[in-house]
Amino acid sequence: MTSGPRQRQRRSRRCGRGPAREAPALSALGDFQSLPLEIFQWLNYPVRPNTMRDISTLSMVSKTISGRLIHYISTSSGSRRLLLQDFHPELPARTEGASSILEHYRALGLLLKRCTLLLPTRDRLRYVHKVLAGISCFKLNGCASPLHCLGLQCYGVFLQMLTAGWDELECHRVFNFLCDLSNLARKVQTVVSSKPGSARRLELRIRLFCRGVLLSPGSRRSDSAFWLTRILKPWPMVNQARLLYIIFGPVSSRDGHVVWQKMIEGPTDESSLKGLADAIKLLYGTEAREWTADDVISLVDELSVVPQEWLMENNARLLLLSGNSICFTFLASKAVNGRAVELARLMVFMVLVCEKDLYCMDWAVRMMQKVCNVFSTPCERNNFLQCLENSFARMLMDMLQAVLAGERDEEDSSFLNLFHLMNAQANFHKEILYLAMGSTSSTS
């Protein structure tokens, strides 16, 4: 049956051979004119994450298609369409804008991963660098307003998607490549060998780069453990502790700079220690194969004197947040090394933190039981228990003297500390009595 004129015209438009007004779209396709036009209709529309995922699947159909996509992406036209740079969305649309652009670069990472599938790792990295080189916000010192910039986070999700499934040797090459591009090793050397806070801007830049790019939120624990190990392991233990504090320690809410005196000047809260505790748990876990328990305990020890010796309460709170395994291993190491007095004092502060932060006091009692089992003789265990009671008495007397001397501030912290310690001691001994009498711990 013969088609009529209107039918033929309608079919020709569907096949991309319509009237002359569609010619500019054809000529704009360059090398892609030799391939079926329907495949590349996405080039005529705004590029969206779903579109890029479809095209990334298409790129695996043949070497020819992936090669032409690689060429197109590196052209100025491809860069304009794919490399969005809206990294500073204004409030109140900031959350929605952040989610949108992060999803865009996650999809772009998948696209480049699949396009370059047949290339050696070294060539893939060179190509990716060529494509992204013009984006200043992807560089360690590239953005003038790093605290309000999404650039490093976008770079992070891009790399996370690009390198997903790569083996460790390839990821080592990625890390070395990024270090060479950013001169990360020299910058880290500057901050870990300088007086804390003397290079505040550089500390901030390193923190944002490491957290945004290498330790991208949402990464698998095994990946985060790998990248954190690469960041820390090249340095001596004392520098590892300093670097860990720079990356995960507390920062000022005003300017984002690392607050070095936070652990020294007074008791801090959980939010200031959570990042450090999570990092310690990560290194202690099974995912971080290059770290032994002794390595992590030594790192925690070094951390507690960065930049000077912390208040014991802050040490105790960090151990509680780090989890039972790390907490017990740290306390047991002191027991094995004959540091009973120091161990007893730390145990008292852990009891105090349990009281202040509303942890179950029976946890502290059971932890004390486990530590007591570490001592090789009854004499050593009894000496520890005597040191524990002496530490309670000494701390109570010190706090009482502070109250009687009238050492008060706006929050009346001296009296409040005494109140908490007395309650802590009472609740601690109550749990011991319940345990000794074979009764069930009360919930009060």
N, C-alpha and C positions, 0 to 999 in steps of 0.2 A: 504494500500500500504506500502510495507516494505521499510524502509530507507536504503540507501547504507552506506558503511563504512565511507566515507568522510562526509556524512550528519550527521551521529551519532557523529563523532569527533568534527565537527563544533558546534553542539548543546551542547555537553559536555563542550566545552570551554566557550560558552555563559553562562552556568549555574555555572561556577566557579569550574568545576571538570575536568580541563584539564590536561596536562602533569605535570610531577613532578617538573618542573622549577617554577610553581606557588605556590608550597607548602609553601615557606617562608612567602608569603603574608598571607596565612591562619593562620599559627602558630603565627604570630605577632598580630593577632586580640584578642587573649586571650579569655575573657568571651564572646566576640561577636561571637565565632564560632558556638554557639548554635542557633543563629538567621540567617535568610536568608542573605547570603553574599552581595546580590545586594544592600541591604539597606545601608550598611556601606562602599560602594566603596569609599566614600569621604575620608576615612582614608588613602587611598593609594595615594592621590594626595595633592598638596599644598592646605592649608586651605584658602579659600577666604570668604569675607563677604557674598556673595550670597549663598555659600555653607552652612555657619553657619545658615543663615536664614531658609534654607530648612530643615536642621537638627533640628532646634529649633521647626519647625512645626511638624516634625516627633516625637519629644519627647513628644508631647501631645496625641499621639495615644494610648499609654498604660502606666500604672505604671511601668511595667517591662522595657520597653525601656527607659523611663526617668531615672529609677534607674540605669541602666547600663551605660547610658551616664554620669550621675553624678559620678559614680565610675571611668569611663575612664578619665574624665576631671581632676580629682584630682590625677591621676597617673603621674609619671615622663614623660611617653611618651605623655600623653595628654597635660601636661604643656608645653613641648618643642614645640608641634605643634601649640598650641593655644595662648600661652602667648608671643607674639612677644615683643621684648624689644629694637627695633630700635628707641629710643626716641631722638636721636641727629643726625638727617639727616644733611649731609653737603650741603652747598650751591654749585651750584645753584639749586639743586634738592630738596631744603628744603620744598618749598610749596607743590610740588607733593607728597613728602614723608609724610608730615604732614597730608595731606588730606587722604592718604591711610591708615595710621596707626590709625587715629581717626575713620575712617569708620570701620576698623577691630574691634576696641574695642566697638563701638556702636553695631555691630552685635553680639559680644561676650556677651554683656550685655543682649541682647534679648535672646540669647541661654540659659544663666544661669537663666534668669527670668522664662522661660518656663519649663526648666528642674526641677526647684525647686518649681514649682507651688503648689504642694501638701504639702510642708513643712511649719511649723509655721514660722513666721517672724524671731524669735530668731534663729532658726536652719538655716534658709536661710542665715542670716548674718554670722553665724559661718562658714558655708560651703564656702561662698564667700571669707571670710577672709583667710580660709585655702588655697584656690586656689591662692589667690593673695599675700599671705604673703611674698613670696620670691622676689617680685619686689620692689627693694629699691627706685626706682624713684616714686613710689606711696605714699611714706611716706613724712611727712612734712619736715623732715630734711634728707631725704634719698639721694638726688642727690648732687654731688659736684659742678655741674654747672646748677643751677635751672633756670637761665634766658634763657638758650639755650636748655632746656629740655621740651619735650612734654608729659612727664609722668603724671603730675597732670591733664593736659587737657584730656588725654586718660582715666584716672581714673574718671574724671568728666563726660564724655559722657557715660562711662560704667555705672556709678551710675544713671545717668539721664534716661537711657533706662531700667535699672533694676527696678527702683522705680516708673516708669511712671504708673499712675493709682492707686498707693497705697493710702490708706486713711491717714489722718493726724496723727492718733495714731501710725501707722506703721512708718511714716516718722519721728516722734519724736524719735522712737526707733533707727532709722538709724542715726539720728544726735547724740544721746547720745552714740551710739556704736562708731561712728567715733571720737567723742571727747575723749572717753576713750582710743582708740587706739593711737591717736596722742598727747594726753595730751594737747589738745587745750586750755582748760580753764586756766591751770596754765601758759601756754605761753602767753596768752592774758593778764592775770593778771600782768605778768612781764612787758610787753610793755606799758600798760596803766598807770602803777604806777611809771614808770621810767621817767627820763627826756627825752623829745622827741629827738630822734636821738642817744641816748646812747646805744640802742640795735638795731643798724641798720640792722644787718643780720637777727635777729629774726623778726623784722618788715617786712622785705622783704619776709621771709618764710611764715609768716602768711598771707600776702597779696596774694602771689601766690597760697597758699593752698585754701584760701576762694574763690578767683576768679576762680581758675581752677577746683576745686572739687565741692564745694557747690553751687557756682553761675556760673555754666558752661554756656558759651556762647551758645545761641540758645535755652535756656530753656524758657518755657512759663512764662509770667509775674507772674501768680499766684504762680508758683513754686519758682521763684526767690524771690518773696515777702515773702514766707514762710521761705526759708533758711536764708535770710537776717534778718528776725525777730528773728529767733533762735540764730543767731550770736550776735545780739545787745541787745536783751531784758534782758538777765541775768544781765546786768551791769547798774550802775547809769548813769544818763543822761550825766554827764561830761565825763565819760569813753566811752559812746556810741559815742559821738562826736569825741573823739580821735581815736577810732577804725574805725569809718567811714572814717576819713582822711587817716588812714594807708591803708585801703583797696582801696579807690577810689581817694585819693588825687594825686597831681602831683609827678612825680618821675624823677630822673636824667636819661637822655638818655645814659649816660656813664656807670653807674653801677646799675641802676634800684632802687636805694635806695630812700626812701621818702624824698622830699625836703620840710622841715618844714618851712623855711623862705620865701617861694615863695609868700605867700599872704601878707607878712609884708613889704618886701623890696621895692616893686613897683607894678604898675598895671600889671596884668597877662592877658593871652589870653584865648579864649574860650576853647581851647583844654585842658588846665590845670584844668578847672572847670567842664568839661562835665561829667566826671565820677561821681563827687559829685552831680551834678544837676540831673542826671538820677536816682541815688539812692534815692534822696529826692522825686522825682516824683513817684518812685515806692512805697515808704512808704506812700505817700499821697493818692495814688490811691485806688480804691475800692477793689483791690486784697489783700491789707494789712489790714485785719479786726481788728487786735490787736492795730492799731495805730489810735489815734484821731487827728483832726486838731491841737489841742493844743500841743499834743506830738511832732508833726513834726515841728511846729513853735518854740517850745522850743529847739529842736535839732538843728535847723538852727541857733538860737541865740547862743547856746553853741559852734557850729562849728566856728562861726565868731571870736572866741577868742582862737582858737587852732593854734599854741601854745601860741600866744599872739594876741592882737586885730588886726584884718585885716585892710588894707586900705579900706576906704569906697567904693572906686570904685570897688574893688573886691567883696565886699558884694552885690553891685548893680548888677554886671554882673552875679553873681550866681543866684540872684533872677530872672533876666530876662530869664536865661537859664532854670530855674525850672518851668516856665510856668505861665500863667495868674492867675490861681486859687491860687497857693501858693504865688505868688507875692502880689496879693490883700489881701489875708488873713494875710500875714506878716505885710503889711503896715497898714491894718485896726486895727490890734492888738495894734500898737503903737498909733493910733488915739484914740482908746477906753481908753487906759491907760494914756492919757494926755501927751504923749511925742511928742508934736508938733514940737519942735525945732529939735530933732533927726530925726523925720519923714521928715521934710522939707529938711534937709541936704541930707538925703538918696534919696529923690525925685530928687534933683538937680543932684546927681551923676548918677541916672538912666537916666536922660535927656542927660548927658554927654556920657554915654555908648551907648545910642541910636545914637548919632551923630558919635561917633568913629566907632561903629560896623555896621553902615548903617541900623539900624532899622528904620521903619516908625515913625516919630515924633508924628503923631497923636495918636499912641498907648500910648505914655507917657501922652498926654493931657487927653485922655479918662480914663486912670488909675487915674489921679489926680481928675477927676470928680467923679469917683466912691468913692475915698477916702473921698472927701468933703462931700458926702452924709452920711458918717458914723458919722460925728459930730452931736451931738444932738441939738446944738443951732447955730444960725447965728454968734454969737460972737466967738465961738470956731472955726468955719470955717474961719472967717475973720482973726483970729489970726494965723491960719495955713498958709493962703495965704500971710500974711505979713512976717511970718518966711521964707517962700519960697523965696520971693524976697530979703529979707535980706541975705539969704544964697547965692544966686546968686551974690549979690554985694560983700559980704565978700570974696568969693572964687576968684572972678575976681581981687580984690585988692591984695590978697595974691599972686596970680600968676603974676600979674604985678610987684609987688615988687621983686619977684624972678628974673624976666627978667631984671629989672633995676639994680639989685644988681650984675648982671653978672654971676648968678649961672647957668652955662651951662656945659653940658657933651658932649660926642662925638655925640649924636643924637640931641643935642639942645632941650631936652625934655621940658624945662621950657617954651620956646617960643611956642613949638608945643601944649603943654597943654593949654596955653592961647588962642591960635588960635582955638582949638577945643571947648573950653568952650564958647567963644564969638559966634561962629557959632551955638553951641547948644542952647544958650539962644535966639538968633535971630530966629532960626527955631521953637523953642518951642512957643515963643510968636506969631510968624506968624500963627501957627496952632490954637492958642487961638483966634486970630482975625478972622480967617476964620470961626471958630465955632460960635463966637459971632455975626458975620454978616450974618450967615446962608448960607455961601458959601461952595463950595466944595473944599476940600484940594487939593493943587497943587501937582504935582508929582515931582517938581523940588527940 
